[in-house]
Amino acid sequence: MQCKCGKTVESQYEHTGKCEDCFAEDCAYGHSTMLKMDEETDLEDLTIAELELDLRTEGTLSNSGIIYVKYLVKMTEVELVRKFHFGVSVIGHIKEALQRFNLSLG
């Protein structure tokens, strides 16, 4: 696999589609390196951590057993408020993160 810059993408960076240098540069500048949902990305394997939510939200979901996005997308906004007491801003961040993968809440 080749990166846009022409360098070879090493196996540990294949999920980003970038070579080590481009990956490091994106990380240094705070650019997201996550893949969009497409035929190569399987919802079954997508974890909450890959949504890049804040640590408190990620921890709350993980501690409640929601480790995979496939379980989160089945929930509605009302369920998130009732079960986790998330506020409007947290739900907004979750919706934005899901939208990056062309997903939404149930």
C-alpha positions in Angstrom: 0.0 0.0 0.0 1.3 3.4 -0.9 0.7 6.7 1.0 -0.3 9.9 -0.8 3.3 11.1 -0.4 4.5 8.0 -2.3 6.1 6.2 0.7 5.1 2.6 1.6 2.5 2.3 4.4 3.8 -0.1 7.1 1.5 -2.8 8.5 0.9 -1.0 11.8 -0.3 2.1 9.9 -2.5 0.4 7.3 -5.7 1.3 9.1 -4.8 5.0 8.6 -3.8 4.7 5.0 -0.7 6.8 5.8 3.0 6.2 6.1 4.7 6.7 9.5 5.8 10.2 8.7 2.4 11.4 7.4 0.7 9.8 10.4 3.1 11.5 12.8 2.6 14.8 11.1 -1.2 14.5 11.4 -0.9 13.6 15.0 1.4 16.6 15.7 -1.1 19.0 14.2 -4.1 17.4 15.8 -5.7 16.1 12.6 -7.9 13.1 13.0 -6.4 10.0 11.5 -9.6 7.9 11.7 -11.1 6.2 8.7 -14.5 7.0 7.5 -17.0 4.2 7.5 -16.9 2.5 4.1 -16.7 -1.0 2.7 -13.2 -1.5 4.3 -14.3 -0.5 7.8 -16.6 -2.9 9.6 -19.0 -1.6 12.2 -18.6 -4.9 14.1 -15.0 -4.0 14.9 -15.3 -0.2 15.5 -14.7 0.6 19.2 -15.8 3.5 21.3 -12.2 4.5 21.6 -12.0 5.0 17.9 -14.6 7.7 18.1 -12.1 9.9 19.9 -14.5 11.1 22.6 -13.3 12.8 25.7 -12.0 10.4 28.4 -14.9 10.9 30.8 -17.5 10.0 28.1 -15.5 7.1 26.8 -15.0 5.8 30.4 -18.6 6.1 31.2 -19.6 4.1 28.2 -16.9 1.5 28.6 -17.6 1.0 32.3 -21.2 0.3 31.3 -20.2 -2.4 28.9 -20.6 -0.3 25.7 -17.2 -1.0 24.1 -18.3 -1.3 20.5 -20.0 1.4 18.4 -22.6 -1.2 17.2 -24.2 -1.0 20.7 -24.0 2.8 20.9 -25.8 3.4 17.6 -28.8 1.4 18.9 -29.4 3.9 21.7 -31.4 7.1 21.4 -30.5 10.5 22.8 -33.2 10.0 25.5 -31.7 6.7 26.5 -28.2 8.3 26.8 -29.7 11.0 29.1 -31.6 8.6 31.2 -29.0 5.9 31.6 -25.8 8.0 31.7 -27.1 11.5 32.6 -25.3 12.9 29.6 -26.0 16.6 28.9 -26.7 18.3 25.6 -23.0 19.0 24.9 -21.8 15.4 25.5 -24.6 14.1 23.3 -23.6 16.6 20.6 -20.0 15.4 20.8 -21.2 11.8 20.4 -23.3 12.7 17.4 -20.4 14.6 15.8 -18.1 11.6 16.3 -20.6 9.2 14.9 -21.2 11.5 11.9 -17.5 11.3 11.0 -18.3 7.6 10.3 -21.6 8.3 8.6 -23.4 6.9 11.6 -26.1 8.2 13.9 -27.9 7.4 17.2 -30.9 5.0 17.0 
